Amino acid sequence: MKQLGVLLVALNALVFAGCTTQPSVETDHQADFDFSSLKTFNVAETKQDTKESILVSPFTLSHIHSALEGELGKRYQNAATGAKPDFIVSYHVVIEEKIDPRSYDDLYGFGYYGRPYRYPSPFFHGPGSGLRVYNQGSLIIDIVDAKTEKPIWRGVSEKRLSRSMPPQQQREVLSRAVTEVIAQFPPVN
């Protein structure tokens, strides 16, 4: 009986873990670049110059900057002020409003033994559709070779965001996204 209880708890944890929306992370890189030569970095200041990024708080951008320095600082050295780093990191946050169309039909249901039937009541109005509006957040991290000033790596994390998400929670989501994206750097060839 005790084993059954443990099994049910583990099963519930697995089901709830599957229900959370994890950010999807995609990366791309220059195939012939020697990433083992990178030792020092610098995180560039981001600019809020587009309609999508102007909605992001400057405090959130500062938080992302610090999170990037912290994550990269675990494996690389932050270049001293005035010194030329091996690579430069830039980042962008884009929040887009998206529409998720859903359709349903109120006239049908299931009766005894799972047999479908049509509701005869006037309270059910027939086919309908619902539109769900949500925010899609994207964190884009680009890494550029400081010598050639050419991009060598890009990581993108996307996640649905709640419209009513407070700034502190938004920063926590972005911190996790930074960690998950930077975990993919450098690429394994």
N, CA, C and O of each residue as an XYZ file, in Angstrom:
756
protein
N       0.815     -1.187      0.000
C       0.000      0.000      0.000
C       0.864      1.259      0.000
O       0.549      2.240     -0.674
N       1.958      1.220      0.763
C       2.854      2.361      0.826
C       3.500      2.624     -0.539
O       3.694      3.775     -0.930
N       3.833      1.541     -1.260
C       4.426      1.689     -2.590
C       3.443      2.323     -3.559
O       3.842      3.093     -4.433
N       2.160      2.006     -3.414
C       1.129      2.591     -4.278
C       1.032      4.098     -4.042
O       0.865      4.867     -4.988
N       1.135      4.521     -2.778
C       1.092      5.945     -2.447
C       2.279      6.693     -3.047
O       2.122      7.787     -3.590
N       3.463      6.097     -2.947
C       4.672      6.698     -3.514
C       4.540      6.786     -5.029
O       4.924      7.786     -5.634
N       3.993      5.733     -5.640
C       3.799      5.721     -7.089
C       2.822      6.810     -7.528
O       3.048      7.469     -8.543
N       1.737      7.006     -6.773
C       0.762      8.046     -7.107
C       1.366      9.447     -6.982
O       1.106     10.313     -7.817
N       2.165      9.667     -5.945
C       2.820     10.970     -5.779
C       3.767     11.233     -6.946
O       3.792     12.336     -7.492
N       4.544     10.222     -7.329
C       5.477     10.380     -8.448
C       4.730     10.633     -9.752
O       5.156     11.449    -10.569
N       3.620      9.936     -9.945
C       2.816     10.125    -11.153
C       2.218     11.529    -11.205
O       2.214     12.162    -12.260
N       1.714     12.017    -10.076
C       1.178     13.383    -10.028
C       2.254     14.415    -10.334
O       2.002     15.373    -11.066
N       3.452     14.231     -9.782
C       4.554     15.171    -10.051
C       4.886     15.181    -11.535
O       5.139     16.238    -12.113
N       4.886     14.010    -12.148
C       5.182     13.911    -13.576
C       4.108     14.601    -14.416
O       4.425     15.289    -15.386
N       2.840     14.419    -14.044
C       1.737     15.059    -14.778
C       1.826     16.566    -14.648
O       1.699     17.279    -15.643
N       2.044     17.068    -13.430
C       2.123     18.519    -13.246
C       3.348     19.118    -13.922
O       3.292     20.247    -14.410
N       4.446     18.383    -13.958
C       5.643     18.872    -14.650
C       5.376     18.989    -16.142
O       5.892     19.898    -16.792
N       4.583     18.088    -16.690
C       4.235     18.150    -18.109
C       3.297     19.291    -18.430
O       3.231     19.726    -19.580
N       2.568     19.789    -17.443
C       1.609     20.874    -17.676
C       2.261     22.247    -17.706
O       1.684     23.179    -18.265
N       3.433     22.400    -17.130
C       4.079     23.705    -17.123
C       4.606     24.015    -18.509
O       5.037     23.118    -19.235
N       4.572     25.276    -18.871
C       5.058     25.661    -20.185
C       6.519     26.027    -20.077
O       6.866     27.091    -19.564
N       7.364     25.159    -20.554
C       8.794     25.400    -20.554
C       9.163     26.220    -21.784
O       8.579     26.040    -22.853
N      10.117     27.107    -21.634
C      10.540     27.845    -22.815
C      11.212     26.900    -23.812
O      11.899     25.954    -23.427
N      11.000     27.174    -25.090
C      11.709     26.395    -26.093
C      12.988     27.156    -26.433
O      12.965     28.374    -26.612
N      14.092     26.435    -26.518
C      15.391     27.048    -26.787
C      15.918     26.511    -28.106
O      15.973     25.300    -28.320
N      16.300     27.417    -28.981
C      16.916     27.045    -30.246
C      18.228     27.808    -30.383
O      18.331     28.973    -30.000
N      19.238     27.120    -30.943
C      20.530     27.764    -31.143
C      21.022     27.508    -32.562
O      20.608     26.560    -33.229
N      21.907     28.377    -32.992
C      22.573     28.222    -34.283
C      23.973     28.817    -34.122
O      24.185     29.710    -33.301
N      24.923     28.316    -34.910
C      26.289     28.816    -34.771
C      27.069     28.645    -36.069
O      26.672     27.909    -36.972
N      28.186     29.349    -36.125
C      29.106     29.231    -37.261
C      29.866     27.919    -37.076
O      30.567     27.733    -36.081
N      29.722     27.026    -38.029
C      30.239     25.656    -37.888
C      31.756     25.572    -37.799
O      32.282     24.704    -37.102
N      32.465     26.450    -38.484
C      33.923     26.320    -38.527
C      34.655     27.185    -37.497
O      35.876     27.323    -37.576
N      33.951     27.756    -36.556
C      34.585     28.614    -35.554
C      35.134     27.770    -34.411
O      34.508     26.794    -33.995
N      36.319     28.153    -33.899
C      36.954     27.465    -32.780
C      36.508     28.128    -31.467
O      37.097     29.119    -31.035
N      35.479     27.578    -30.847
C      34.935     28.151    -29.616
C      35.856     27.960    -28.421
O      35.704     28.649    -27.413
N      36.811     27.036    -28.514
C      37.733     26.812    -27.397
C      38.714     27.972    -27.227
O      39.364     28.080    -26.187
N      38.830     28.837    -28.235
C      39.747     29.980    -28.151
C      39.157     31.147    -27.348
O      39.871     32.102    -27.045
N      37.897     31.085    -27.006
C      37.230     32.180    -26.293
C      37.533     32.115    -24.795
O      37.329     31.086    -24.151
N      38.018     33.223    -24.260
C      38.351     33.284    -22.832
C      37.669     34.454    -22.125
O      37.219     34.308    -20.988
N      37.589     35.614    -22.784
C      37.030     36.812    -22.153
C      35.818     37.310    -22.936
O      35.713     37.101    -24.144
N      34.906     37.972    -22.226
C      33.673     38.461    -22.850
C      33.315     39.839    -22.328
O      33.858     40.323    -21.335
N      32.383     40.449    -23.035
C      31.796     41.708    -22.617
C      30.332     41.676    -23.047
O      30.028     41.281    -24.172
N      29.428     42.085    -22.168
C      28.007     42.145    -22.501
C      27.687     43.577    -22.921
O      27.859     44.514    -22.142
N      27.221     43.737    -24.153
C      26.902     45.062    -24.690
C      25.571     45.552    -24.128
O      24.677     44.764    -23.817
N      25.467     46.853    -24.007
C      24.195     47.452    -23.580
C      23.185     47.309    -24.710
O      23.533     47.477    -25.879
N      21.949     47.004    -24.373
C      20.910     46.864    -25.389
C      20.200     48.195    -25.584
O      20.185     49.044    -24.692
N      19.619     48.362    -26.751
C      18.891     49.590    -27.065
C      17.413     49.274    -27.184
O      17.028     48.251    -27.750
N      16.590     50.159    -26.647
C      15.145     50.025    -26.783
C      14.712     50.918    -27.932
O      14.341     52.075    -27.730
N      14.761     50.372    -29.137
C      14.476     51.217    -30.291
C      13.327     50.730    -31.163
O      12.990     51.379    -32.152
N      12.727     49.611    -30.819
C      11.604     49.128    -31.606
C      10.340     49.124    -30.763
O      10.391     49.189    -29.535
N       9.225     49.048    -31.436
C       7.932     49.054    -30.741
C       7.829     47.895    -29.755
O       7.273     48.048    -28.668
N       8.368     46.727    -30.139
C       8.278     45.559    -29.285
C       9.147     45.696    -28.038
O       8.737     45.278    -26.955
N      10.341     46.276    -28.172
C      11.247     46.339    -27.024
C      10.995     47.549    -26.127
O      11.441     47.557    -24.980
N      10.303     48.554    -26.610
C      10.051     49.738    -25.781
C       9.102     49.398    -24.629
O       9.065     50.109    -23.625
N       8.330     48.308    -24.774
C       7.403     47.906    -23.724
C       8.111     47.203    -22.567
O       7.519     47.014    -21.504
N       9.356     46.819    -22.761
C      10.111     46.127    -21.722
C      10.745     47.164    -20.802
O      11.373     48.118    -21.261
N      10.576     46.969    -19.523
C      11.090     47.907    -18.529
C      12.622     47.973    -18.584
O      13.275     46.945    -18.760
N      13.198     49.172    -18.435
C      14.658     49.276    -18.396
C      15.253     48.513    -17.206
O      16.407     48.088    -17.256
N      14.470     48.341    -16.141
C      14.939     47.580    -14.983
C      15.030     46.093    -15.323
O      15.917     45.391    -14.840
N      14.103     45.623    -16.159
C      14.140     44.231    -16.617
C      15.351     44.014    -17.507
O      16.025     42.990    -17.397
N      15.635     44.967    -18.389
C      16.813     44.846    -19.256
C      18.099     44.837    -18.441
O      19.027     44.090    -18.751
N      18.159     45.661    -17.405
C      19.322     45.682    -16.521
C      19.476     44.337    -15.809
O      20.591     43.860    -15.596
N      18.348     43.737    -15.446
C      18.375     42.429    -14.790
C      18.914     41.355    -15.746
O      19.703     40.502    -15.340
N      18.492     41.399    -17.000
C      18.978     40.444    -18.003
C      20.483     40.611    -18.183
O      21.223     39.629    -18.254
N      20.929     41.865    -18.256
C      22.358     42.168    -18.399
C      23.152     41.510    -17.256
O      24.167     40.853    -17.489
N      22.678     41.696    -16.043
C      23.356     41.114    -14.871
C      23.312     39.593    -14.902
O      24.292     38.935    -14.551
N      22.174     39.027    -15.321
C      22.046     37.561    -15.397
C      23.014     36.991    -16.432
O      23.615     35.941    -16.205
N      23.167     37.671    -17.555
C      24.119     37.224    -18.578
C      25.549     37.266    -18.051
O      26.312     36.318    -18.236
N      25.909     38.366    -17.395
C      27.259     38.466    -16.837
C      27.509     37.385    -15.797
O      28.602     36.825    -15.723
N      26.491     37.096    -14.996
C      26.638     36.065    -13.971
C      26.800     34.670    -14.560
O      27.668     33.907    -14.134
N      25.968     34.338    -15.538
C      26.039     33.005    -16.155
C      27.332     32.808    -16.939
O      27.984     31.770    -16.819
N      27.703     33.806    -17.742
C      28.938     33.684    -18.521
C      30.170     33.750    -17.622
O      31.196     33.138    -17.920
N      30.064     34.498    -16.518
C      31.175     34.621    -15.577
C      31.528     33.319    -14.885
O      32.605     33.202    -14.302
N      30.639     32.340    -14.939
C      30.936     31.028    -14.347
C      31.953     30.259    -15.179
O      32.653     29.393    -14.655
N      32.042     30.571    -16.491
C      32.945     29.813    -17.378
C      33.985     30.680    -18.089
O      35.001     30.172    -18.564
N      33.730     31.981    -18.161
C      34.628     32.892    -18.880
C      34.953     34.070    -17.973
O      34.314     34.270    -16.940
N      35.951     34.845    -18.370
C      36.338     36.013    -17.589
C      35.768     37.264    -18.243
O      35.864     37.444    -19.457
N      35.175     38.123    -17.425
C      34.654     39.392    -17.926
C      35.844     40.290    -18.250
O      36.721     40.490    -17.410
N      35.875     40.828    -19.465
C      37.004     41.661    -19.897
C      37.083     42.920    -19.042
O      36.065     43.522    -18.701
N      38.295     43.302    -18.707
C      38.511     44.520    -17.923
C      38.080     45.730    -18.741
O      38.088     45.694    -19.972
N      37.709     46.787    -18.058
C      37.284     48.015    -18.729
C      38.406     48.526    -19.630
O      39.539     48.701    -19.183
N      38.087     48.760    -20.885
C      39.064     49.234    -21.852
C      39.797     48.125    -22.582
O      40.406     48.380    -23.620
N      39.757     46.904    -22.072
C      40.432     45.772    -22.729
C      39.517     45.183    -23.797
O      38.293     45.226    -23.678
N      40.130     44.637    -24.834
C      39.357     44.028    -25.923
C      39.020     42.577    -25.552
O      39.925     41.773    -25.328
N      37.717     42.235    -25.484
C      37.330     40.863    -25.148
C      37.457     39.947    -26.368
O      37.636     40.415    -27.493
N      37.363     38.643    -26.130
C      37.362     37.677    -27.222
C      36.005     37.643    -27.928
O      35.925     37.465    -29.144
N      34.934     37.820    -27.134
C      33.595     37.843    -27.738
C      32.695     38.848    -27.031
O      32.869     39.154    -25.851
N      31.738     39.344    -27.787
C      30.779     40.338    -27.288
C      29.390     39.715    -27.334
O      29.012     39.080    -28.318
N      28.638     39.906    -26.256
C      27.291     39.353    -26.140
C      26.285     40.495    -26.228
O      26.386     41.486    -25.505
N      25.321     40.340    -27.120
C      24.217     41.302    -27.172
C      22.916     40.535    -26.998
O      22.849     39.338    -27.277
N      21.899     41.219    -26.542
C      20.623     40.559    -26.269
C      19.472     41.483    -26.638
O      19.601     42.707    -26.652
N      18.351     40.853    -26.935
C      17.134     41.585    -27.294
C      15.955     40.849    -26.675
O      15.957     39.621    -26.589
N      14.966     41.592    -26.252
C      13.729     41.008    -25.749
C      12.600     41.524    -26.635
O      12.462     42.727    -26.859
N      11.802     40.593    -27.131
C      10.663     40.958    -27.973
C       9.422     40.345    -27.348
O       9.396     39.150    -27.051
N       8.402     41.152    -27.150
C       7.124     40.649    -26.650
C       6.088     40.932    -27.723
O       5.814     42.086    -28.054
N       5.514     39.860    -28.262
C       4.519     39.981    -29.314
C       3.173     39.491    -28.808
O       3.092     38.519    -28.056
N       2.129     40.169    -29.226
C       0.782     39.721    -28.911
C       0.358     38.748    -30.000
O       0.416     39.076    -31.185
N      -0.066     37.557    -29.606
C      -0.458     36.524    -30.561
C      -1.891     36.104    -30.293
O      -2.428     36.320    -29.206
N      -2.499     35.501    -31.300
C      -3.871     35.029    -31.196
C      -3.877     33.522    -31.398
O      -3.293     33.011    -32.354
N      -4.542     32.815    -30.490
C      -4.681     31.367    -30.566
C      -6.148     31.058    -30.839
O      -6.962     31.134    -29.918
N      -6.515     30.709    -32.082
C      -7.930     30.447    -32.383
C      -8.354     29.083    -31.841
O      -7.638     28.090    -31.973
N      -9.508     29.065    -31.245
C     -10.102     27.827    -30.739
C     -11.529     27.764    -31.274
O     -12.220     28.782    -31.311
N     -11.969     26.608    -31.680
C     -13.361     26.487    -32.116
C     -14.007     25.321    -31.384
O     -13.339     24.365    -30.991
N     -15.303     25.417    -31.210
C     -16.045     24.395    -30.505
C     -17.490     24.452    -30.978
O     -17.889     25.395    -31.661
N     -18.263     23.454    -30.618
C     -19.662     23.376    -30.996
C     -20.460     23.059    -29.743
O     -20.258     22.014    -29.125
N     -21.365     23.954    -29.363
C     -22.155     23.780    -28.146
C     -23.345     22.846    -28.320
O     -23.997     22.505    -27.333
N     -23.647     22.421    -29.544
C     -24.860     21.641    -29.772
C     -24.712     20.154    -29.492
O     -25.716     19.446    -29.419
N     -23.497     19.662    -29.333
C     -23.313     18.228    -29.179
C     -22.746     17.891    -27.817
O     -22.011     18.675    -27.217
N     -23.104     16.706    -27.339
C     -22.600     16.218    -26.062
C     -22.533     14.719    -26.113
O     -22.662     14.126    -27.184
N     -22.333     14.088    -24.961
C     -22.275     12.641    -24.906
C     -23.280     12.157    -23.883
O     -23.330     12.664    -22.762
N     -24.083     11.175    -24.268
C     -25.118     10.617    -23.402
C     -24.619      9.383    -22.689
O     -23.423      9.215    -22.451
N     -25.566      8.519    -22.353
C     -25.227      7.265    -21.696
C     -24.322      6.433    -22.581
O     -24.505      6.405    -23.798
N     -23.367      5.765    -22.003
C     -22.440      4.869    -22.683
C     -21.602      5.582    -23.750
O     -21.104      4.933    -24.669
N     -21.438      6.901    -23.644
C     -20.576      7.639    -24.555
C     -21.168      7.877    -25.931
O     -20.442      8.251    -26.851
N     -22.472      7.670    -26.098
C     -23.087      7.885    -27.407
C     -23.325      9.380    -27.617
O     -23.867     10.045    -26.735
N     -22.929      9.913    -28.765
C     -23.146     11.341    -29.001
C     -24.610     11.646    -29.270
O     -25.331     10.825    -29.837
N     -25.042     12.821    -28.863
C     -26.395     13.281    -29.161
C     -26.394     14.799    -29.282
O     -25.429     15.465    -28.908
N     -27.466     15.320    -29.799
C     -27.625     16.754    -29.987
C     -28.506     17.296    -28.873
O     -29.552     16.722    -28.571
N     -28.080     18.416    -28.249
C     -28.877     19.029    -27.195
C     -30.123     19.669    -27.801
O     -30.018     20.427    -28.765
N     -31.287     19.378    -27.255
C     -32.504     19.983    -27.795
C     -32.828     21.339    -27.178
O     -33.801     21.980    -27.576
N     -32.039     21.776    -26.230
C     -32.353     22.981    -25.477
C     -32.012     24.253    -26.257
O     -31.029     24.269    -26.998
N     -32.796     25.307    -26.105
C     -32.480     26.578    -26.765
C     -31.332     27.333    -26.101
O     -30.898     28.367    -26.608
N     -30.834     26.821    -24.961
C     -29.743     27.498    -24.268
C     -28.388     27.278    -24.928
O     -27.429     27.987    -24.624
N     -28.303     26.311    -25.822
C     -27.063     26.039    -26.525
C     -27.167     26.652    -27.900
O     -28.101     26.343    -28.641
N     -26.251     27.498    -28.256
C     -26.396     28.339    -29.433
C     -25.676     27.863    -30.674
O     -25.622     28.606    -31.654
N     -25.138     26.700    -30.685
C     -24.519     26.198    -31.903
C     -23.043     26.479    -31.969
O     -22.399     26.775    -30.963
N     -22.517     26.381    -33.172
C     -21.077     26.518    -33.319
C     -20.591     27.890    -32.869
O     -21.248     28.905    -33.098
N     -19.473     27.898    -32.249
C     -18.884     29.154    -31.812
C     -17.387     29.081    -31.949
O     -16.824     28.030    -32.255
N     -16.775     30.162    -31.727
C     -15.320     30.151    -31.738
C     -14.841     31.088    -30.648
O     -15.507     32.064    -30.303
N     -13.712     30.782    -30.133
C     -13.117     31.626    -29.115
C     -11.715     31.999    -29.543
O     -10.978     31.162    -30.066
N     -11.347     33.224    -29.331
C      -9.988     33.658    -29.630
C      -9.291     33.917    -28.314
O      -9.800     34.638    -27.456
N      -8.141     33.331    -28.166
C      -7.350     33.533    -26.963
C      -6.161     34.406    -27.350
O      -5.372     34.041    -28.221
N      -6.039     35.546    -26.705
C      -4.928     36.460    -26.958
C      -3.899     36.256    -25.846
O      -4.236     36.238    -24.663
N      -2.650     36.105    -26.249
C      -1.593     35.906    -25.275
C      -0.334     36.626    -25.750
O      -0.223     37.006    -26.916
N       0.607     36.805    -24.835
C       1.891     37.413    -25.165
C       2.937     36.317    -25.348
O       3.042     35.398    -24.537
N       3.702     36.433    -26.423
C       4.808     35.512    -26.690
C       6.089     36.296    -26.446
O       6.363     37.282    -27.131
N       6.860     35.859    -25.482
C       8.120     36.526    -25.171
C       9.284     35.793    -25.791
O       9.364     34.567    -25.715
N      10.191     36.538    -26.408
C      11.391     35.954    -27.009
C      12.620     36.665    -26.456
O      12.698     37.894    -26.463
N      13.566     35.885    -25.983
C      14.860     36.405    -25.558
C      15.871     35.925    -26.587
O      16.040     34.721    -26.783
N      16.543     36.864    -27.245
C      17.510     36.546    -28.294
C      18.885     36.966    -27.793
O      19.100     38.123    -27.430
N      19.813     36.014    -27.778
C      21.181     36.291    -27.343
C      22.117     36.011    -28.516
O      22.167     34.895    -29.033
N      22.854     37.035    -28.925
C      23.819     36.910    -30.014
C      25.227     37.045    -29.463
O      25.493     37.871    -28.590
N      26.127     36.218    -29.987
C      27.530     36.296    -29.607
C      28.337     36.569    -30.865
O      28.221     35.875    -31.875
N      29.171     37.621    -30.764
C      29.947     38.105    -31.906
C      31.435     37.974    -31.584
O      31.869     38.274    -30.471
N      32.204     37.527    -32.565
C      33.658     37.478    -32.427
C      34.156     38.922    -32.402
O      33.899     39.670    -33.345
N      34.850     39.323    -31.364
C      35.293     40.715    -31.218
C      36.346     41.101    -32.254
O      36.445     42.274    -32.613
N      37.131     40.146    -32.740
C      38.176     40.455    -33.730
C      37.580     40.747    -35.103
O      37.939     41.732    -35.747
N      36.671     39.886    -35.543
C      36.104     40.040    -36.894
C      34.779     40.792    -36.898
O      34.306     41.218    -37.952
N      34.178     40.956    -35.716
C      32.863     41.590    -35.557
C      31.775     40.867    -36.350
O      30.819     41.487    -36.815
N      31.932     39.551    -36.498
C      30.942     38.728    -37.183
C      30.262     37.818    -36.160
O      30.896     37.366    -35.207
N      28.966     37.552    -36.364
C      28.263     36.671    -35.424
C      28.795     35.238    -35.500
O      29.094     34.722    -36.578
N      28.904     34.613    -34.328
C      29.383     33.232    -34.276
C      28.373     32.294    -33.614
O      28.463     31.077    -33.775
N      27.402     32.857    -32.862
C      26.428     32.016    -32.161
C      25.165     32.819    -31.877
O      25.226     34.020    -31.613
N      24.017     32.143    -31.934
C      22.750     32.770    -31.540
C      21.918     31.759    -30.774
O      21.822     30.593    -31.156
N      21.320     32.224    -29.686
C      20.397     31.414    -28.898
C      19.102     32.176    -28.719
O      19.108     33.375    -28.440
N      17.984     31.472    -28.882
C      16.666     32.093    -28.764
C      15.812     31.250    -27.830
O      15.736     30.030    -27.973
N      15.176     31.904    -26.882
C      14.233     31.247    -25.981
C      12.878     31.914    -26.152
O      12.772     33.140    -26.125
N      11.839     31.100    -26.329
C      10.486     31.637    -26.474
C       9.576     31.003    -25.442
O       9.709     29.825    -25.112
N       8.639     31.812    -24.933
C       7.700     31.316    -23.931
C       6.453     32.178    -23.942
O       6.516     33.386    -24.172
N       5.323     31.544    -23.691
C       4.081     32.298    -23.498
C       4.163     33.023    -22.165
O       4.607     32.462    -21.163
N       3.732     34.267    -22.168
C       3.747     35.060    -20.945
C       2.318     35.445    -20.579
O       1.491     35.705    -21.452
N       2.046     35.477    -19.317
C       0.742     35.925    -18.843
C       0.661     37.434    -19.007
O       1.637     38.145    -18.768
N      -0.498     37.916    -19.413
C      -0.674     39.359    -19.608
C      -0.579     40.124    -18.292
O      -0.226     41.303    -18.274
N      -0.894     39.450    -17.200
C      -0.899     40.139    -15.904
C       0.321     39.782    -15.058
O       0.282     39.909    -13.834
N       1.395     39.339    -15.694
C       2.593     38.937    -14.963
C       3.291     40.168    -14.379
O       3.648     41.087    -15.116
N       3.484     40.187    -13.062
C       4.180     41.329    -12.450
C       5.649     41.345    -12.869
O       6.199     40.308    -13.240
N       6.289     42.523    -12.811
C       7.685     42.637    -13.255
C       8.647     41.678    -12.567
O       9.557     41.159    -13.213
N       8.465     41.431    -11.269
C       9.384     40.532    -10.559
C       9.283     39.116    -11.111
O      10.301     38.448    -11.294
N       8.078     38.658    -11.376
C       7.895     37.320    -11.939
C       8.441     37.266    -13.371
O       9.016     36.260    -13.785
N       8.256     38.351    -14.114
C       8.787     38.435    -15.477
C      10.314     38.311    -15.448
O      10.898     37.643    -16.301
N      10.951     38.946    -14.481
C      12.412     38.870    -14.357
C      12.871     37.449    -14.011
O      13.907     36.991    -14.491
N      12.093     36.761    -13.178
C      12.436     35.374    -12.838
C      12.360     34.482    -14.073
O      13.225     33.631    -14.280
N      11.334     34.674    -14.887
C      11.182     33.894    -16.123
C      12.353     34.186    -17.056
O      12.909     33.268    -17.658
N      12.727     35.447    -17.179
C      13.837     35.822    -18.045
C      15.166     35.295    -17.509
O      16.029     34.904    -18.295
N      15.348     35.275    -16.198
C      16.579     34.722    -15.617
C      16.712     33.245    -15.954
O      17.794     32.781    -16.311
N      15.599     32.499    -15.841
C      15.629     31.078    -16.210
C      15.925     30.920    -17.690
O      16.654     30.012    -18.092
N      15.354     31.809    -18.507
C      15.600     31.739    -19.956
C      17.068     31.998    -20.262
O      17.648     31.314    -21.105
N      17.683     32.979    -19.589
C      19.113     33.260    -19.782
C      19.928     32.025    -19.429
O      20.828     31.640    -20.175
N      19.619     31.402    -18.298
C      20.352     30.212    -17.861
C      20.223     29.085    -18.882
O      21.208     28.429    -19.220
N      18.991     28.862    -19.376
C      18.770     27.769    -20.328
C      19.446     28.021    -21.671
O      19.949     27.087    -22.296
N      19.463     29.275    -22.120
C      20.103     29.583    -23.406
C      21.622     29.479    -23.274
O      22.271     28.849    -24.109
N      22.193     30.088    -22.242
C      23.651     30.088    -22.070
C      24.167     28.675    -21.780
O      25.336     28.389    -22.037
N      23.334     27.802    -21.259
C      23.734     26.407    -21.048
C      24.062     25.723    -22.363
O      24.777     24.721    -22.378
N      23.549     26.251    -23.470
C      23.796     25.674    -24.797
C      25.071     26.229    -25.440
O      25.446     25.817    -26.538
N      25.740     27.171    -24.750
C      26.942     27.795    -25.283
C      28.159     27.332    -24.499
O      28.073     27.286    -23.272
N      29.252     26.996    -25.093
C      29.507     26.881    -26.526
C      28.873     25.612    -27.085
O      28.622     24.655    -26.353
N      28.618     25.618    -28.402
C      27.983     24.443    -29.004
C      28.928     23.253    -29.012
O      30.149     23.404    -29.066
N      28.342     22.081    -28.959
C      29.130     20.852    -29.052
C      29.122     20.413    -30.489
O      28.074     20.058    -31.027
N      30.284     20.430    -31.122
C      30.372     20.056    -32.552
C      30.527     18.574    -32.718
O      30.616     18.085    -33.844
